[in-house]
Structure formats: structure tokens, C-alpha cells
Amino acid sequence: MSAQHIYDIVGIGVGPFNLGLACLTQPLNELSTIFFDGKNEFDWHSGIMPEGSTLQIPFIADLVSFADPKSPYTFLNYLKLHNKLYQFFIRESFFILRAEYNLYCKWVAEQLENVHFKSFVERIDYDETCKLYTLRVKQSEGDITVVTRNLVLGTGTTPIIPKFCQGYPEQVHSSADYSSHKKDYLNKKSITIVGGGQSGAEIYYDLLSEIDQHQYQLNWLTKAPHFFSMDLGKLTLEFTSPDYTSHFYSLDEDKRDQVIASQNVLYKGIELSFVNRIYDLLYQKSLHRPLPTRMMPNCALDNLEKNGNHLNLTFNNSDINKRFKLESDVLILALGYEYKIPECLTPIRSHINWDSKERIELNWNYSINDQNTIFAQNIGIYSHGFTVPDLGMGCYRNAIIINTILGREVYPIEKRIAYQEFAPLAEEMVTPVKTMLKSNNTELSF
């Protein structure tokens, strides 16, 4: 890792997407790559892994299979090498346990010599003359300098915590830290979960399972109009395709924002069978006595005050437009994740493209600069659609990044897999006209 060597790709951050990129570049002799992450080891959302929780995508959507099913880094190969393939087969479920997916990724990371943890990228500079990026990387043995032609950002996202909820570390926690705090929750008199997605549902189910044993008051609220399940019908799943991603990208910026705001049911809900499991557990637990639990949709948390050892939580119910308060010992926020621009990008900020709303602007090939030398993972839901954080689309994006950098199609890209058409063909489109209908001497315009 000397300063004299020029890498073709430096990856910043090692989550599933950049780990998949490391796998797919490993067999390509014409690419020199290295990946850095400040964590001690690979760790993917281990803080929110109630026992039995699964991914919401099938096992084939692993780190590499959709780009290279013959790769040694497939999930099936992991199972085979760990003597678990037949057990997985007999289990008869396409969906991987979250804890198992984390173990799989850890195993992959250990196989790759180009992946380095305990390596924090502090600063990136760009040399206009040489067209090269220089990175200062902090490691336990001392700082090093790395030079590269291309950057791939994979720094991931952070839990959303409203400003008014910050400053209460003992009582306000993110769902991402659930596992580390669960033992403390069991001794509380009241627990409130805010957020109606899969994470909130899994935490609610886990705590509901022990509610009769520990007798806490368990509240679950969401600002959504109902606790909705994701639409995972097969025709709907065609929206998680290269076809739809290309169509979505072709829309103008305002239209994309409008469309993505209407698609919550495609990616923000709860897996249907899990919704049913929650209902069945509620029914089972309430057979002999009323349950100390409340589930409330249409309720947005808009204030928090500390009152002695308790929290006074203020919600607004959008149906009746009235505010009300709940008292709780602890608050668990399951509000999703947001992208924060890494500080190391500050020196090269002017080399990055930004849209009209000051968001990083992505090109079709996931590059974020005019030279197609800086690429971004896991951002751009506003440009490439709700599939951006979808693990199943990681291989597609990584194939495009690799093909762009090498200037040839190393990994073939599926261009048409959907039976649906998301827009008419160009030759079928005509200039909009004003249609007039006359009825009782009254003109009606459409």
C-alpha cells in the first residue's frame, strides 16, 4: 500500500455493496483495488437482529450471484463450505436469517486481501494535472497515503434521530442499537416504539413475546395511515428491476420526487407474513387477560420532554389533528436511515455534481462527477428509485460501475427482464393534443 502504487479503485466503506464490489473485482487482473472501513470488522446491522429475523429478499440476491453465479463468494458456496447446504434446503425458505447473512458477509470479508478494516479515510484530495485522487488513511500502525484513479463511496447510512430526541442517550435509542439495550428494556415499566416499518415491527414482536413475563406497557406508533405490509406481488417485484430503474432515471427531477413519495408500500412496509405473525401473537397473548399494549397509526412524534425518570412524548394524530401525550420510560426510534456526506469529501466537494435541491446528483452509471471517476453506493433514491438500498440490486450497480471503469462489458447487464412496459416506445408517442367533447352546447376539455 505504498504511495507510489496507483490503484484503479479505492472503496471507502465496506458494507454489503462495496463488499460485493470487492468480490467482483477480485478475479479481474486488470484492476488494482483496495477497500477501507473504519470499523474493527465487518458488521451489518447486528444491533437490530431479534432472533429469527430474516432478510426481505431471497438468498440468491447475495453479494455476487446476480452478476457472477459462478463466483466462489456466493451464499450457496458459503453454505456448502460450512456444511449447511442440506440444512438450508430442508428448512424450505428462500429468506436468509439476518444473523446468518452477517456471518456470510464476515466470511467473505475474511477471504479478500483487498479489504481492510480499522482503516479510516480522513481526507481526499484531487490532482487536476495527474487526474488522481490522494487519500489519507488513518490506521492503528500510523497514517498511510493511497493514490487512485477512481473512488467508490460505500459509507452507508445512519439512523434518523430527530433533533428534539437527541441528548437523552440513556432513554432514547435507535432501533439499530436494540440488541445492546434489550436486557435493560425488560426492567422498564413502559416502552414506546416509533416507526411502522420492518425494524419497528420486529422489535415490537420481540418485546411482545415477553410482555406477560415482564409486564411492561408496550406502545407502538407510526405516522403512516396504517401498519401496512409491503406489496411483494410478482408484478410489483418487476419494479425492482433494471427496466424500472432506467425508466425512473429518465423522469425529470420533480416527477421522480413525486413518484418516490407515492411508493412507500413498495419498500417501507412490513413483510406480510410477519404482520400476520404479530396479529396471531396478539391473539394468543390476549386470551386470558387484556394486554398492556397500544398500537396507533396516524400518530407523528413531534416533541419530547424529560420528566424525572420518565419521558413525556407528544404526538399529533393526523386523522383528528389533535395532539396528545404518552409517558414512557424509554423510546425506541425506528424511523429509517439517512445518508450523511462523509467529511473526507470536503476537499473535493467542488468536483461532485449537485442537483437543484443540493443533493448529490448521480449519473445513470452511478458516478457523481463529470469525469465518471467517483461513484456512490446506497444513495440516490431520488434519482434511481427505491431499489437503491435494495440488496438485490447491488450486483446490478456494481456491474455497471466495473463496466464503466474498464470501458467494456465485463459483467453483462440485463436490460429487459420485466413483462411490463413502464413507458411507451418513442415511436409510439405523439404530441399531446387538446380533446374537446360537446355536450348540450358545453365544451368539456380533457
Secondary structure by P-SEA (a helix, b strand, c coil): ccccccccbbbccccaaaaaaaaaacccccccbbbbbcccccccccccccccccccccccccccccccccccccaaaaaaaaccaaaaaaaccccccaaaaaaaaaaaaaaccccccccccccccccccccbbbbbbbccccbbbbbbcbbbbcbbbbbbbccccccccccccccccccccaaaaaaccbbbbccccaaaaaaaaaaaaaccccccbbbbbbcccccccccccccccccccaaaaaaaaaccaaaaaaaaaacccccccccaaaaaaaaaaaaaaaccccccbbbbcccccccccccccccbbbbbcccccccccccccbbbbccbbbbbccccccccccccccccccccccccccccccccccccccccccccccccccccaaaaaaaaaaaaaacccccccccccccccccccccccccbbbbbbbcccccccc
